Amino acid sequence: MSCGKAEERENMKVQIKKLKKNAVIPTRGSSSAAGYDLYACIESSVVIKPHATEQIGTGIAVAVPEGYFGAIFARSGLAHKKGLVPSNAV
């Protein structure tokens, strides 16, 4: 007996396009990871002043399949230790 939803998730394809040469395609930390690690695409040094907002690009474009939701969450130890959060504050 096949569970259609689980099978569908396993076969889902997310299209990712590099917009910058030095961009890094997202990776999974392990096979049991809930999401992917996203990388900043920084072309020159960036200083983020306290209580300031800076836009840091990824250098990629992602096509999220219809019926799915894509979100960015701050999950790294560096983000926690330095108080860095995405502008959507999740």
TAHU-V469337 format. One record per backbone hydrogen bond with DSSP energy under -1.0 kcal/mol. CO is the residue of the C=O (numbers start at 1). NH is the residue of the N-H. If there is no record, write none. Layout:
co=<CO,CO>
nh=<NH,NH>
This chain:
co=<3,4,5,6,7,15,17,20,27,30,37,49,57,59,59,61,63,65,76,77,78,79,86>
nh=<7,8,9,10,11,63,61,23,37,33,27,52,41,19,20,17,15,68,80,81,82,84,89>
